[in-house]
Amino acid sequence: MASLKNYNMKILLETAVVFCLCSFSLVSSHSRKFTTPNVTRVTDQFSRIAIESGFSKRFGDHNIIINGSLAKLTLDKSSGAGLVTKNTYHYGFFSARLKLPAGFASGVVVAFYLSNAESYPKNHDEIDIELLGRSRRDDWSIQTNVYANGSLKTGREEKFYYWFDPTQAFHDYTLIWNSHHIVFLVDNIPVREFPNRGAFMSAYPSKPMSLYVTVWDGSEWATHGGKYPVNYKYGPFVASIADVKLSGCSVNNGSSTGPGPCTKSGGSVSSLDPVDGQDFATLSKNQIAAMDWARRKLMFYSYCNDKSRYKVMPAEC
């Protein structure tokens, strides 16, 4: 078991190196006011689960506390901590409310992601939301990424500033993955869409994956390329998880865990089915407008703009 845990942490490090009407909200890291778009709360359409019913402890068992629909994961000098779903999924809706460690947390990574690295170590897929800890200069930031078929040499990272303080309250982090697109959402605002069409198709995750929620030491890369490692003097670092919502095609038993079938069967499909439902096949006009707002106002890095990194840009760029 220890060797498997070490292998999984190695995979985490490798994949990390190489998702109108308005109201005012304050950005803590920049002290600037933004008008945030009003979007449909898609998370309200799904029911939360008890964490113990949907997850197993993956590593750092002694640093995990579970109480019904709430869990706390701790990073300290002994280890980080991680949960993994008991089922694997081929498409679905995955969401949780997270509260990040307060204070100085450089090098700390809180990750909410889909992966099949354990089943496909040489050609795994991954869909990441990685939350990168604050340094003395900068606050927490959001990093999204997509890998397919073990394409670790081509990182498809995009990074965003927060428009709220993620350490003061719980906020929604959501992944939608189906045959149409991947959507990354924060507080129900889409920040990134990765469509399954055109040049994107060669990099589109296609194999069943498990959902992971972890906190771990990303000192080698997470904050300014490893310039600011984790300082355990400011620990322990506690990430809180609540209101997990899983709805999709569970490969383990071949049945849906949500409101709709795993595959189209000739009958009518609910529009709320995240796998085949029409409401999840495309973004609405309000969602498109909200995503445009997030990308114009808050995105500070995209792999498609990094000419120093890629002599030949990925095809979708």
C-alpha positions as CSV (number, residue, x, y, z in Angstrom):
1,M,0.0,0.0,0.0
2,A,2.8,2.4,0.8
3,S,4.4,2.0,-2.6
4,L,1.0,2.6,-4.3
5,K,0.6,5.8,-2.2
6,N,4.1,7.0,-3.2
7,Y,3.3,6.2,-6.9
8,N,0.1,8.3,-6.7
9,M,1.9,11.2,-5.2
10,K,4.5,10.9,-8.0
11,I,1.6,11.1,-10.5
12,L,0.2,14.1,-8.8
13,L,3.5,15.9,-9.0
14,E,4.1,14.9,-12.6
15,T,0.7,16.0,-13.8
16,A,0.9,19.2,-12.0
17,V,4.2,20.3,-13.5
18,V,3.8,19.5,-17.2
19,F,-12.9,25.0,-15.8
20,C,-27.0,39.9,-17.2
21,L,-28.1,40.9,-13.6
22,C,-25.2,41.7,-11.2
23,S,-24.3,42.1,-7.6
24,F,-21.1,43.5,-6.0
25,S,-18.4,41.2,-4.7
26,L,-14.9,42.0,-3.2
27,V,-11.7,40.4,-4.5
28,S,-9.6,39.9,-1.3
29,S,-6.3,39.4,-3.1
30,H,-6.6,42.6,-5.2
31,S,-9.0,44.8,-3.2
32,R,-10.9,45.5,-6.3
33,K,-14.7,45.4,-6.8
34,F,-16.2,43.3,-9.6
35,T,-19.7,42.9,-10.7
36,T,-20.3,39.2,-10.7
37,P,-22.7,37.7,-13.3
38,N,-26.0,36.2,-12.2
39,V,-26.2,32.6,-13.4
40,T,-28.3,29.6,-12.8
41,R,-27.2,27.6,-9.7
42,V,-26.8,24.2,-11.4
43,T,-25.6,22.8,-8.1
44,D,-29.1,23.2,-6.7
45,Q,-30.4,20.6,-9.2
46,F,-28.6,17.7,-7.5
47,S,-28.7,16.1,-4.0
48,R,-25.7,15.9,-1.7
49,I,-24.4,12.6,-0.5
50,A,-22.9,11.4,2.8
51,I,-19.2,11.4,2.2
52,E,-18.6,7.9,3.7
53,S,-21.2,6.5,1.3
54,G,-19.4,7.8,-1.8
55,F,-15.8,7.9,-0.8
56,S,-12.9,5.9,0.6
57,K,-9.8,7.2,2.3
58,R,-7.0,7.2,-0.2
59,F,-4.0,8.3,1.8
60,G,-3.3,10.1,5.1
61,D,-6.0,8.3,7.0
62,H,-5.0,9.8,10.3
63,N,-5.4,13.3,8.8
64,I,-9.0,12.7,7.6
65,I,-12.1,13.5,9.7
66,I,-15.5,12.6,8.3
67,N,-18.9,13.6,9.8
68,G,-21.9,13.0,7.5
69,S,-21.7,15.3,4.6
70,L,-18.7,17.2,6.0
71,A,-15.0,16.2,5.9
72,K,-11.7,17.8,7.0
73,L,-8.4,17.0,5.3
74,T,-5.2,18.1,6.9
75,L,-1.7,18.6,5.5
76,D,1.0,18.5,8.2
77,K,4.7,17.3,8.4
78,S,3.6,13.7,8.5
79,S,1.5,13.7,5.3
80,G,-1.3,15.1,3.3
81,A,-4.7,13.5,2.9
82,G,-7.0,12.3,0.2
83,L,-10.4,10.9,-0.6
84,V,-11.4,8.9,-3.7
85,T,-14.8,7.8,-4.9
86,K,-15.8,4.2,-4.4
87,N,-17.2,4.1,-7.9
88,T,-15.6,5.1,-11.2
89,Y,-17.6,7.2,-13.7
90,H,-17.8,7.6,-17.4
91,Y,-19.2,11.2,-17.6
92,G,-21.2,13.0,-15.0
93,F,-21.6,16.0,-12.7
94,F,-19.2,16.3,-9.8
95,S,-19.4,19.1,-7.2
96,A,-18.3,20.0,-3.7
97,R,-18.2,23.0,-1.4
98,L,-14.7,23.7,-0.3
99,K,-13.2,26.0,2.4
100,L,-9.4,26.5,2.0
101,P,-6.7,26.8,4.7
102,A,-6.4,30.3,6.1
103,G,-3.2,32.2,6.5
104,F,0.2,31.8,4.8
105,A,-0.1,28.6,2.7
106,S,2.5,28.7,0.0
107,G,3.1,25.4,-1.7
108,V,-0.1,23.9,-0.4
109,V,-2.4,22.3,-3.1
110,V,-6.0,21.5,-2.6
111,A,-7.2,19.4,-5.5
112,F,-10.6,18.4,-6.8
113,Y,-10.1,16.3,-9.8
114,L,-11.0,13.3,-11.9
115,S,-8.3,10.7,-12.8
116,N,-7.7,7.1,-13.9
117,A,-4.0,7.0,-13.2
118,E,-4.3,3.9,-11.1
119,S,-6.1,2.0,-13.8
120,Y,-4.1,3.4,-16.8
121,P,-0.6,4.4,-15.4
122,K,0.9,4.8,-18.9
123,N,-2.0,6.6,-20.7
124,H,-4.2,8.1,-18.0
125,D,-6.8,10.8,-18.3
126,E,-7.3,13.7,-15.9
127,I,-9.5,16.7,-15.4
128,D,-8.2,19.0,-12.7
129,I,-9.2,21.9,-10.4
130,E,-6.1,22.7,-8.4
131,L,-6.2,25.4,-5.8
132,L,-2.8,26.8,-5.2
133,G,-1.8,28.3,-1.8
134,R,-1.1,31.9,-1.1
135,S,2.3,33.4,-0.7
136,R,3.3,36.7,0.9
137,R,2.7,38.4,-2.5
138,D,-0.3,36.7,-3.9
139,D,-3.5,35.1,-2.6
140,W,-4.9,31.6,-3.5
141,S,-5.4,31.0,-7.2
142,I,-7.4,28.5,-9.3
143,Q,-5.6,26.3,-11.8
144,T,-7.6,24.1,-14.3
145,N,-6.0,21.4,-16.5
146,V,-6.9,18.6,-18.9
147,Y,-4.8,15.5,-19.8
148,A,-5.8,12.6,-22.1
149,N,-4.0,9.4,-22.8
150,G,-1.0,10.2,-20.7
151,S,-0.2,13.5,-22.5
152,L,1.9,14.9,-19.6
153,K,4.3,16.8,-21.9
154,T,1.4,19.0,-23.0
155,G,0.0,20.7,-20.0
156,R,-3.2,22.6,-20.7
157,E,-3.2,24.8,-17.7
158,E,-5.3,27.9,-17.3
159,K,-5.1,30.0,-14.1
160,F,-7.5,32.4,-12.5
161,Y,-7.6,34.9,-9.7
162,Y,-10.4,34.6,-7.1
163,W,-13.2,37.2,-6.9
164,F,-13.8,36.2,-3.2
165,D,-11.7,35.0,-0.2
166,P,-11.8,31.2,-0.4
167,T,-10.6,30.8,3.2
168,Q,-13.5,32.5,4.9
169,A,-16.5,30.4,3.8
170,F,-17.5,27.4,1.7
171,H,-17.7,27.8,-2.1
172,D,-18.8,25.5,-4.9
173,Y,-16.3,23.8,-7.2
174,T,-17.9,21.8,-10.1
175,L,-16.8,19.6,-13.0
176,I,-19.2,18.7,-15.8
177,W,-17.9,16.0,-18.1
178,N,-19.9,14.4,-20.9
179,S,-19.6,13.5,-24.6
180,H,-20.2,17.2,-25.5
181,H,-17.7,19.1,-23.3
182,I,-15.9,19.6,-20.0
183,V,-16.9,22.6,-18.0
184,F,-15.1,24.0,-15.0
185,L,-17.3,26.1,-12.6
186,V,-16.6,28.0,-9.5
187,D,-19.7,29.2,-7.5
188,N,-21.7,28.1,-10.6
189,I,-19.8,30.5,-12.9
190,P,-18.2,28.7,-15.8
191,V,-14.5,29.7,-16.0
192,R,-13.5,27.3,-18.7
193,E,-15.1,25.1,-21.4
194,F,-13.1,22.3,-23.1
195,P,-15.3,21.1,-26.1
196,N,-15.2,17.6,-27.5
197,R,-14.9,18.8,-31.1
198,G,-12.3,19.8,-33.7
199,A,-8.7,19.9,-32.6
200,F,-9.8,19.4,-28.9
201,M,-10.9,15.8,-29.6
202,S,-7.4,14.3,-29.6
203,A,-6.9,15.7,-26.1
204,Y,-10.4,14.8,-24.8
205,P,-10.5,12.4,-21.8
206,S,-12.5,9.3,-22.8
207,K,-11.9,6.5,-20.2
208,P,-13.8,6.1,-16.9
209,M,-12.3,8.0,-14.0
210,S,-12.6,8.4,-10.2
211,L,-13.1,11.6,-8.3
212,Y,-10.4,12.7,-5.9
213,V,-10.4,15.4,-3.2
214,T,-6.9,15.9,-1.7
215,V,-4.6,18.3,0.1
216,W,-0.9,17.8,-0.4
217,D,2.6,19.4,-0.5
218,G,3.2,20.9,-3.9
219,S,6.4,22.7,-2.9
220,E,8.3,21.7,-6.0
221,W,6.0,23.7,-8.3
222,A,2.8,25.1,-6.9
223,T,3.7,28.7,-5.8
224,H,5.8,30.7,-8.3
225,G,7.3,27.5,-9.8
226,G,8.5,26.3,-6.4
227,K,10.0,29.5,-5.2
228,Y,7.9,29.5,-2.1
229,P,7.7,26.0,-0.6
230,V,5.4,24.9,2.2
231,N,6.4,26.4,5.6
232,Y,5.0,24.0,8.2
233,K,5.6,26.6,10.9
234,Y,2.2,28.0,9.6
235,G,0.5,24.6,9.6
236,P,-1.4,22.4,10.0
237,F,-3.3,23.2,6.8
238,V,-6.9,22.1,6.9
239,A,-9.2,21.9,3.9
240,S,-12.9,21.4,4.6
241,I,-15.3,19.6,2.2
242,A,-19.1,19.7,2.3
243,D,-22.2,19.0,0.2
244,V,-20.6,16.6,-2.3
245,K,-22.8,15.9,-5.3
246,L,-22.2,13.1,-7.7
247,S,-24.5,12.3,-10.7
248,G,-23.4,10.3,-13.7
249,C,-22.7,6.9,-15.1
250,S,-21.2,4.6,-12.5
251,V,-19.1,2.1,-14.4
252,N,-18.9,-0.2,-11.4
253,N,-22.5,-1.3,-11.7
254,G,-23.4,0.0,-15.1
255,S,-26.2,2.2,-13.7
256,S,-26.8,5.8,-13.3
257,T,-26.3,7.5,-9.9
258,G,-28.5,10.5,-10.9
259,P,-31.6,11.5,-12.8
260,G,-31.1,9.7,-16.1
261,P,-29.7,6.6,-17.8
262,C,-26.0,6.0,-18.5
263,T,-26.5,5.7,-22.2
264,K,-29.4,6.6,-24.5
265,S,-31.8,3.8,-24.7
266,G,-34.4,5.0,-27.1
267,G,-36.6,6.5,-24.4
268,S,-36.8,10.1,-23.4
269,V,-33.9,11.5,-21.4
270,S,-34.4,14.1,-18.7
271,S,-32.9,17.5,-19.6
272,L,-31.3,17.5,-16.2
273,D,-29.3,14.3,-16.9
274,P,-25.7,15.5,-17.0
275,V,-24.6,12.7,-19.3
276,D,-27.2,12.9,-22.1
277,G,-29.5,15.8,-21.0
278,Q,-29.9,18.7,-23.4
279,D,-29.4,21.2,-20.6
280,F,-25.9,20.0,-20.2
281,A,-25.0,19.6,-23.8
282,T,-24.2,23.4,-24.3
283,L,-23.8,26.4,-22.2
284,S,-26.7,28.9,-21.9
285,K,-26.4,32.5,-23.1
286,N,-26.0,33.6,-19.4
287,Q,-23.4,31.0,-18.8
288,I,-21.4,32.0,-21.9
289,A,-21.6,35.6,-20.8
290,A,-20.4,34.7,-17.3
291,M,-17.5,32.6,-18.7
292,D,-16.5,35.6,-20.9
293,W,-16.5,37.8,-17.8
294,A,-14.3,35.3,-15.8
295,R,-11.8,34.9,-18.6
296,R,-11.5,38.7,-19.3
297,K,-11.4,39.8,-15.7
298,L,-9.7,37.0,-13.8
299,M,-7.7,34.7,-16.1
300,F,-4.0,35.5,-15.8
301,Y,-2.4,32.5,-17.6
302,S,-3.4,30.3,-20.5
303,Y,-1.2,27.6,-22.1
304,C,-2.4,28.8,-25.5
305,N,-0.6,32.2,-24.9
306,D,2.6,30.7,-23.6
307,K,4.9,31.0,-26.7
308,S,8.0,30.6,-24.6
309,R,6.8,27.2,-23.4
310,Y,5.7,25.8,-26.7
311,K,7.7,26.2,-29.9
312,V,4.7,24.4,-31.6
313,M,1.4,25.3,-30.0
314,P,-1.1,22.5,-29.2
315,A,-3.4,22.0,-32.2
316,E,-6.5,23.5,-30.4
317,C,-4.7,26.8,-29.8
